[in-house]
Amino acid sequence: MSRPRSSHCAGSIWMLRKITQTHEFVIAVTIVILSIAVGLVNPAYFSVANLFDMLRNATIHGILAMGVLVVLISGGVDVSFPAIAAASAYLSVKILMASHIQAPVWAFYLVALPFGVLLGTLNATFISRFRLPALIVTLGTASMTYGFVLFFVGNLVLYNLPSGMVSYQMMSLMTVSDPKVGFSSLHPSILLMIAAGLVVWILLKYTLIGRGIYALGGSREAAERSGFNIRLIEYVIYSLAGVLASIAGVTQVALYRNANPAALMGTELEVIAAVVLGGAAITGGRGTVVGAGLGLYLITIMKSSLVLVGIPSEWQKVVIGIALIVGASVPAIHSSRLNRQRASTTVE
Amino acid sequence: MSQEFLRLNHISKSFEGVHALKDINLTIDRGKTYCLVGENGSGKSTMVKLIAGIHAPDSGEIIFGDRVYRRLHPIEAIGEGVQVIYQDFSLFPNLTVAENIAINYQISHRRFWVKWREVNEIAAGALKRIKVELDLGVQVASLPIADRQLIAIARALLQDARLIIMDEPTTALTQKEVKSLFEVINSLKNDGISILFVSHKLDEVLEIADSTIILRSGEKVVDREAAGLDRTSIVQFMTGRNLKPEASGFHTVPATAPVLLKVERLSCAGHFADISFELRAGEVLGITGLLGSGRTGLALSLFGMLPADSGMVTIESRPAQLNSIQDALDNGIAYVPEDRLNEGLFLTQPIGKNIVARIIDRLLGKAGLLDDKSVRSTITEWVARLRIHTPSTDLPASSLSGGNQQRVVLAKWLASDPRILIMNGPTVGIDVASKIEIHEIIRDLAGGGMGMLVISDDIPELMQVCHRILLMRKGRIAEEFERQQVSETELNTMLVSA
């Protein structure tokens, strides 16, 4: 990258300033400050056990957040992912239980996946082909999916899960014992979250489709004129969100050891809040995997620290609401400040 | 190699029975610059869209070398080397300079993976071709309009452009930026690339064009070397009328006219400093300066949008605090913004509603509901007074041409009966005939005793309407002239000299 009029030294200062001005940096600093504050009140915060707990709590939302991130960058929105997650996981469990095979856990993921793709494609069809607003479409498909599963598939919460699922729930990458908290283990599903993050990161950063997603969010008209295949991009976006939802859904069944057709209902707000707090613009065009991850981590810390410092859990909803509004307003303030700087004059 | 790049052969096009273009013949040679001028609705944009393959002609042929098209598709036009740079540039504000330049190249070469080194190399190479230095890693949203235009040009070059069509390329540029754009255009010419310019700014047309094409109601009335034309003859060809652009009805401000607005040592950090002037009733005061000279900041400050840090404003001998738009309105100040589409009009709303929007509270009947009769009569009055051309005031404001939209904005403010009217770029993007009429309106209003501040970098315009002109530079008033004291050329030179 050529940067005229700056020596090497000035260049690295410039880089440093650029990094400190990023949204991700602000979130990271907030996380550090909040961690220190909570740690001072309750030293248990700094235990490995607590870290494992928080990671476990963040896994499902983390997978979902990657789908939401891609959708938001494109300038769309998706509120149907909890319904897709619950429906595809519930269907998968039902089907494999009815088949009476001792299915291994990957089979549950495999069976859930097509449902995720199908429902995501359904969203894409309405949004792309009929040019309907994404919010309305996904609200509609969410409600349809939920009602459809309750009526045709079942409305009971299944606690008696197949053995493949149960043994998966008890798997652990690493276990620590802590005198204060007891045993705590790192569940392998964290690897799924990391994989989801990697795939989305590569998609967004290193493929033309990914750049098309940013372009679409930046200016739809310009993206059309440039020759991007907008319909293909929209199918990729919403199908990917569906796939990630189905993976999150099955993981949720495993971690909570029950299959609930209404699972994850109401989490859409929390996941969107995390991604927005991480710097993704509701209006599209901006957002990063690192930012979304940090945003999610910040919300997780805020929630769990409320418990650690003894504040009633009802306040979690308040915190999520605040996070959503702060996340949406910080970039707006930043950009209006930028505009003012640009408009200003050097007065001599 | 033949000199001819493109020929339009007896092209006609009509929309719903209305002739947009009638039997047009036109040749575009390699390495030449053409200017396409005409009033709104004369068929300029239809012609551009035909060449770009967006519209198909009803009859006639479009010929590139030995390839004859009856119906040219956009992709074929691009393949022939036609690139259109629209007024909005079609850039992605959220992506970097490098990516904006290289993205079309990557799409047309059907890349799957994005190699960032390649992106930067492509972009750097394209900028080098037009001899421009820009920071490749910066987001386009943070760049001024002039830089965005250069990015659009660089991107067009990567698509093997042979003909670059620019729609109103200089509208938002300062004189200095126009100069550097013209340098770029000249270097493209030397590479054998043809340029078709669509412009309202006649001085620039005369400066840059090898050849001028003038359209009037869909017919080509002039197609010849620019050398033989001057501003008056171009206006005549465009309008078909003999409009006198010279100041008619210019009245003098009587020495006894009261001072409406007195500004003393007004400063606002980062925008302007130490501004003092007086504006008398019936006077038109011009404020000019390059973009970034603080002229818009001063206007916003007087309209209460950018409260000053220090200094004093006196309105009709009473000190005034202008800390909000409401304060300004209470003091009888109205402001016609530069960006009339976004800031001045409710585009999707009917013309009539736009006109009464400012004074809606004065049109209430006894029950506190709108009195339809007085609404109607107010609308009719202003449509007549400002000669707004529209079949119906129930049509949305977006249906009007630029000149008529500006009249609606004016009507909206004038209806509220202001004593001081600030106009920022009153005729930006407006065709010549409308421009002359708006100048007449400005002079009439001043004749009626209103105090007018006209902010513009269109020097001929200032010479048309202003009694006095203030020149701003780096946030301060650098010079002050009486209109008679200074010539256009002198003022132009002073404007660009730093």
Interface residues (C-beta under 8 A of the other chain):
Chain A: M1 S2 R3 P4 K205 Y206 T207 L208 I209 G210 R211 Y214 A215 G217 G218 S219 E221 A222 A223 R225 S226 G227 F228 G285 R286 S335 L338 R342 A343 S344 T345 T346 V347 E348
Chain B: D88 S90 L91 F92 P93 N94 L95 A98 E99 I103 N104 Q106 I107 S108 R111 F112 W113 V114 N120 A124 E133 D135 L136 G137 A141 S142 P144 A269 G270 H271 F272 A273 G292 S293 G294 T296 G297 K474 G475 R476
